[in-house]
Amino acid sequence: MIDLSTIQDLIAAHGLWVVAPIAVLEGPIVTVISSWLAQQGLFDLPRLIAVLVAADLVGDAILYAVGRWGLHRLPPAWLRRIGLREGRIRLMSRRFDHQGGRILAFGKLTHAAGAAVLVAAGLARMPFGSFLFFNTLATIPKTLAFVALGYLIGHAYRLINLWISNASIALLVLIILGAGFWLLRPKFCK
């Protein structure tokens, strides 16, 4: 992770040219910091929002591409070791066919499961047009929420970064516990 003060200095010095590539990597906190700088007059807010949404979608498309074209190149033994057996991939593909929009929105809005869901969409071979459409629908409100947060209280970006990190970890733990309970419930419900 890039140091927050370094991010702030780079954004202030180089503007939107540096916001876009850093936002692809660091997303929410870059959105908060750059929105705070927009509130101080360093950026035009509508242009900034467009750049932030585009950067987020580019980052998501990269993760989708990893799932679509990268994971299949791994040896089958490795795929089996991480639980990606052919039957499970077929099941995942059917779920993305029927509930792709909901799954993407869940991953996007929880933030904790986001990368895994985006890679899974590619692995499930979700059509890219559908992926982009549903992902854009989830990206816009998420980006606008972080823009509002940054615009209003962006001066506390270090604390906000801590909140984002802690909330992501807590959500990830809840997702793992929920998934574990769901997978183990047949053993306990006998």
ABEGO torsion letter per residue (X at the ends): XBBAAAAAAAAAAAEAAAAAAAAAAAEAAAAAAAAAAAAAGABBAAAAAAAAAAAAAAAAAAAAAAAAAAAAABBAAAAAAAGBBAAAAAAAAAAAAAAAAAAAAAAAAAGAAAAAAAAAAAAAGBBAAAAAAAAAAAAAAAAAAAAAAAAAAAAAAAAAAAAAAAAAAAAAAAAAAAAAAAAAAAAAAX
